[in-house]
Amino acid sequence: MMKETDNSTCQRAGDLVSVLYGEATESEQREFELHLKQCGNCRAEFAAFTGVREAIGEWRDQALTGFVSSPMVAAPRRKSALAALRQFLDLSPLWMKGAVGFAAVVFCVLVVLVFGRFSSSPREVPIASGNSPAVYTKEDVERAVADALAKQEAVAQKEAVARKEHEQRVIEEVPEPKVIVSSPGAKSSNLAKSTGSPRAPHERRPFSRAEREQLAAELRLVSSSDENDLDPDR
Amino acid sequence: METLSTDEIIVERALSGDAEAFGEIVRRWERRIFALTYGILGREEDARDATQETFLAAFRNLRGFRGEAKVSSWLHRIAVNQCLTRQRRAKVRNESALEDSAESDLAATVDESPMSVVEGRQRTVAVRRALNGLPLELRQIVVMKEFEELTFREIAEALELPLSTVKSRLYTGLKQLQLRLEKFGAE
């Protein structure tokens, strides 16, 4: 049979446990502390109960430190992404909901744009001329460049052949150089003869080697005759 | 009290078919119920089993919960009943959970050599034995106070007892524990 023990002399069991567990009011605590100073029996009990509590606490801490949640609740079911989003929106303020909506719309537009750009068939980079709206493919451009190069090459070859023929003709037409002993007055006529050509007089052609030598000889003759004319001693 | 009203709302959700609601109740109260069963039974394995059985029984009897008592009181009563059932079964099988656990704890002290650890272990074993020796009415209140850390008012509400009775029973329980621990210390 359980015996409802009370501290026999003081009858203050209720106050003692209230103060012991910190549930007494300020006035109750103050009053009981005054009582403790006068009552050795209650003081001894208070100290003994404090020791008992410490011992129980030690055991409790050991027991509950290793407590692990039971399997039935240890791994709560994961919420779906939609449920999590719904919960987030429920808890968010209005401006946050608006911002999230706007961000979602922008994101969707960007995704559609990017997807559309990469999913369509690959096109050649258009090359447009300045005044024409025509658009050429890469092959077109390469073909045009090749044609232009071929034309340029053909023109250059033609020019080279023409130049060769011309040089050949010039070499053939040039007469044997003559020794000129004429007077300075006949100089130009001789030169004209020596450099005579079937072309029109206004058409100048480059001097051949023979012509250049003849011209140099004539010039030497002219200069020496001029010097003789100027010499006062003669 | 907000927590209690929230508990009742959660129970209502569970009754209306919300599968996650009861899990929330378990998460909320599991630790306290384990503390209670551990304090009463004195052995971790038994306490864990009793805790699980408590919540299973609560789930089975969820429709019987009419909201007249608080969820915490309802769970507490189920847990105490589970502990008593386990102790009765243990007596029938002539088992002493207390002795088993005390022996295993003392065996552990042999492995751990430092004297302070041994003394600590011996003290916890003594506390457990002293607590287990208390009558259920006293043990229950000591455990609710020391393990569940409930206030006097909460204990009174849970056990439907006057506040003064709770205080006097706690005083008596502490007094008997003091005497038992002094006796173990003298042995």
Interface residues (C-beta under 8 A of the other chain):
Chain A: M2 K3 E4 T5 D6 N7 A13 G14 L16 V17 S18 Y21 E23 E45 A48 F49 G51 V52 R53 A55 I56 G57 E58 W59 R60 Q62 A63 L64 G66 F67 S69 S70 M72 V73 P76 R77
Chain B: E20 G23 V26 R27 E30 R31 F34 A35 Y38 G39 E44 A47 R48 T51 Q52 F55 G120 R123 T124 A126 V127 R128 L131 P135 E137 L138 V142 K145 E146 F147 T151 F152 S164 K167 S168 R169 L170 Y171 T172 L174 K175 Q176 L177 Q178 L181
